[in-house]
Amino acid sequence: MKKIVLTGAAGRLGSYLREPLTNIADELVSTDLADDIGTLYPGESYQKGDLASLDEMMRVLDGAEMVVHMGAYADEGPFDKLLGPNFIGAYNIWEAAYQNGLRRVVYASSIHAVGMYPKNQFIDTEVRHRPDTFYGLAKCFAEDLGSMYWDKRGLESVHMRILSCAQVNNARALGSWLSYDDLIQLTQRCIETPVTGFSVVYGVSDNDRAPVDNSKAGFLGFRPNDNAEQFAENVLAAEPNMDPQDPGHMCHGGPFASVELGNSGTAQMNIVDDSKKH
């Protein structure tokens, strides 16, 4: 592949994708709002860009074959705070991709697009949207945007509904964990699969307690290798009893399902910033 663009390159998940993407493309253009992202890998360049600006996304995506769209405001917040980066930003990526003739958008969607489903429902990739927050609503918008651009304009997209890609330090993560290695494999499969049309796949490792069904996305060839069960004994010993009446414990969206709209969901989580250093 000649050129791939990675948005959200300064973020935690983006930091793990930069090097692998340089190995499957002649040129990787990383982009984010930061002034720089440190030492670049061979074949990687950096362009600062604002997702909320169509002109800037047109510039960044010029000449690319695909874009891996990881950029967003990565938490729940007031609608106005998410409007630019998450809603308008998604439109700008798809419109710039279409105008620049890209073949595919690989998008970091989220379990929060369907976060209000109870965890005792083993949901597949075709259930209707049930967002748990404005953040989840933005993921629904981008998924529907991708569907429309495929139907109307022939622009392919794969939507990776990531459950939780962070260290396993809570009971929910025993089912929802996506390891960084499995994230890399998933992203590569979404890029390398010859034909995808519009597709949805859950981003989750091969956990014994995984609460979602990826069988309808099997054609992507994503076969995760890691399993959170290795952490179960220590995590469950430290976890207090869970409340079956608390949506944060009972719904797929975890804490995002229980917070008031506009309030931070990540503030209720113990996410360790273990970004890959360069």
C-alpha positions in Angstrom: 0.0 0.0 0.0 1.4 3.4 -0.9 0.0 5.8 1.7 -2.1 5.5 4.8 -3.2 8.3 7.1 -3.6 7.8 10.9 -5.7 10.3 12.8 -5.4 10.5 16.6 -1.7 9.6 16.3 -0.9 11.4 19.6 -3.4 9.3 21.5 -2.8 6.2 23.6 -4.2 3.7 21.0 -2.7 5.7 18.1 0.8 5.4 19.7 0.6 1.6 19.3 -0.6 1.7 15.7 2.1 4.0 14.2 4.9 1.6 13.9 2.8 -1.3 12.5 1.2 0.9 9.9 4.6 2.0 8.7 5.3 -1.7 8.0 2.3 -2.1 5.7 2.5 1.1 3.7 5.2 2.9 1.9 4.2 6.2 3.6 2.3 6.8 6.8 1.0 10.3 7.5 0.2 10.7 11.2 -2.0 13.6 12.3 -3.4 15.1 15.5 -3.8 18.4 17.2 -0.4 18.2 19.0 2.5 20.3 17.7 4.5 17.1 17.3 4.4 13.5 18.3 8.1 12.9 19.0 10.5 10.8 17.1 9.0 9.6 13.8 9.4 6.0 12.4 11.0 5.4 9.0 8.4 6.2 6.4 6.3 8.3 8.8 5.6 12.0 8.5 3.5 14.2 10.8 0.9 16.8 9.8 -0.9 18.8 12.5 -4.6 19.0 11.6 -8.0 19.8 13.1 -10.7 17.2 12.5 -13.3 19.9 12.7 -11.8 21.6 9.5 -12.8 20.0 6.2 -10.0 22.0 4.4 -7.4 20.6 6.8 -8.6 17.0 6.4 -8.7 17.5 2.6 -5.0 18.4 2.8 -4.0 15.6 5.2 -5.8 12.9 3.2 -4.5 14.0 -0.2 -3.0 11.1 -2.1 -3.9 8.4 0.5 -5.4 5.0 -0.2 -6.9 4.5 3.3 -7.4 6.4 6.5 -7.4 4.8 10.0 -9.5 7.2 11.9 -8.7 7.0 15.6 -9.0 10.7 16.4 -11.8 12.0 18.6 -12.6 13.5 22.0 -12.2 10.2 23.9 -14.8 10.6 26.7 -18.3 11.7 27.4 -18.8 15.4 27.7 -21.3 18.1 26.8 -22.7 17.8 23.3 -21.1 21.0 22.2 -17.7 19.7 23.2 -18.1 16.6 21.1 -19.7 18.3 18.1 -16.5 19.5 16.4 -14.1 16.6 16.8 -16.5 13.7 17.0 -19.6 14.6 14.9 -18.3 17.1 12.4 -14.9 15.5 12.4 -16.4 12.2 11.3 -18.2 13.9 8.4 -15.0 15.7 7.4 -13.1 12.4 7.3 -15.7 10.7 5.1 -16.2 13.7 2.8 -12.4 14.3 2.5 -11.9 10.6 1.8 -14.5 10.6 -0.9 -13.3 13.7 -2.5 -9.7 12.5 -2.5 -10.6 9.1 -3.9 -9.7 7.0 -0.9 -10.7 3.3 -1.0 -11.6 2.8 2.6 -12.1 4.3 6.1 -11.1 2.2 9.1 -12.9 3.7 12.0 -12.5 3.4 15.8 -16.1 3.0 16.8 -17.0 1.8 20.3 -19.1 -0.5 22.4 -20.8 2.8 23.5 -22.8 2.8 20.3 -24.7 -0.1 21.8 -23.7 0.5 25.5 -27.2 0.3 27.0 -27.7 -3.4 26.1 -27.6 -5.6 29.2 -24.4 -7.6 29.4 -26.4 -10.8 29.7 -27.5 -10.3 26.1 -24.9 -11.8 23.8 -25.1 -9.1 21.1 -23.9 -9.4 17.5 -22.8 -6.8 15.0 -26.3 -6.3 13.6 -28.2 -5.2 16.7 -29.8 -1.7 16.5 -27.9 1.2 18.1 -28.5 1.9 21.8 -25.9 4.6 22.7 -25.2 5.2 26.3 -23.9 8.8 26.0 -23.3 11.7 23.6 -20.0 10.0 23.0 -21.7 6.8 22.0 -24.2 8.7 19.9 -21.3 10.1 17.9 -20.2 6.6 17.2 -23.7 5.7 16.0 -23.5 8.8 13.7 -20.2 7.7 12.2 -21.4 4.2 11.6 -24.5 5.4 9.8 -22.4 7.9 7.9 -20.2 5.0 6.8 -23.2 3.0 5.7 -24.6 5.9 3.7 -21.3 6.7 2.0 -21.0 3.1 1.0 -24.6 2.9 -0.3 -24.5 6.2 -2.1 -20.9 6.8 -3.0 -19.1 3.4 -2.9 -16.7 4.4 -0.2 -15.9 1.3 1.9 -15.6 1.5 5.7 -14.9 -0.9 8.6 -16.1 0.1 12.0 -14.1 -1.4 14.9 -16.4 -1.3 18.0 -13.7 -1.3 20.6 -14.8 -2.6 24.0 -11.9 -1.6 26.3 -8.4 -1.4 25.1 -6.5 -0.7 28.4 -4.9 -2.6 31.2 -7.2 -5.2 32.9 -7.8 -3.8 36.4 -11.6 -4.3 36.8 -14.2 -7.1 36.5 -15.8 -5.6 33.3 -12.5 -5.8 31.5 -12.3 -9.6 32.0 -14.9 -9.7 29.1 -14.2 -6.4 27.3 -10.4 -6.4 27.0 -8.7 -5.8 23.7 -5.0 -6.2 24.0 -2.7 -3.8 22.1 -1.4 -6.8 20.0 -5.0 -7.8 19.1 -5.8 -4.1 18.3 -2.9 -4.1 15.8 -4.0 -7.4 14.3 -7.6 -6.1 14.0 -6.5 -2.9 12.3 -4.3 -4.8 9.9 -7.1 -7.1 8.9 -9.4 -4.2 8.4 -6.9 -2.7 6.0 -5.8 -5.8 4.2 -9.1 -7.6 3.6 -9.7 -7.2 -0.2 -13.4 -6.2 0.0 -15.3 -5.0 3.0 -18.2 -2.8 1.8 -19.7 -1.4 5.0 -18.8 -3.6 7.9 -18.9 -3.6 11.7 -16.6 -5.7 13.9 -16.2 -5.8 17.7 -12.7 -5.0 19.0 -12.3 -7.6 21.7 -9.7 -10.2 22.5 -10.3 -13.9 22.8 -11.7 -13.6 26.4 -13.5 -16.5 28.0 -16.1 -13.9 29.2 -16.4 -11.8 26.0 -20.0 -10.6 25.8 -20.3 -10.0 22.1 -20.6 -12.1 18.9 -18.2 -11.5 16.0 -19.3 -14.4 13.8 -20.8 -12.1 11.2 -17.5 -10.3 10.8 -15.5 -13.6 10.4 -14.7 -12.7 6.8 -12.2 -10.1 8.0 -10.0 -12.9 9.4 -9.6 -11.3 12.8 -8.5 -14.1 15.2 -7.5 -12.6 18.5 -4.8 -14.3 20.5 -5.0 -12.9 24.0 -7.4 -13.8 26.8 -8.1 -11.6 29.9 -8.8 -14.7 32.0 -5.1 -14.7 33.1 -5.9 -11.6 35.2 -9.2 -12.9 36.7 -8.0 -14.2 40.1 -6.3 -11.0 41.1 -9.0 -8.7 39.6 -11.9 -10.5 41.3 -10.2 -10.7 44.6 -9.9 -6.9 44.7 -13.3 -6.1 43.2 -16.2 -5.3 45.5 -19.5 -7.0 45.0 -21.3 -5.6 42.0 -24.8 -4.1 42.1 -27.2 -5.8 39.7 -29.4 -2.6 39.7 -26.5 -0.4 38.6 -26.4 0.1 34.8 -22.7 0.6 35.1 -22.3 -3.0 36.3 -25.1 -4.5 34.2 -24.8 -2.8 30.8 -22.2 -3.3 28.0 -21.2 0.4 28.3 -20.0 0.0 31.9 -19.6 3.4 33.7 -20.7 5.2 30.6 -24.1 3.6 31.0 -24.6 5.0 34.5 -23.2 8.6 34.2 -25.5 11.5 33.5 -25.3 12.7 29.9 -22.5 15.2 29.5 -20.5 13.9 32.5 -17.2 12.1 32.1 -17.3 8.4 31.9 -13.6 7.8 32.1 -13.5 9.6 35.5 -15.2 6.5 36.8 -12.6 4.2 35.4 -9.0 3.5 36.4 -7.4 3.8 32.9 -3.6 3.6 33.0 -1.9 5.8 30.5 0.7 3.4 29.1 1.1 5.0 25.8 3.9 3.7 23.7 6.9 5.9 24.0 8.9 6.9 21.0 
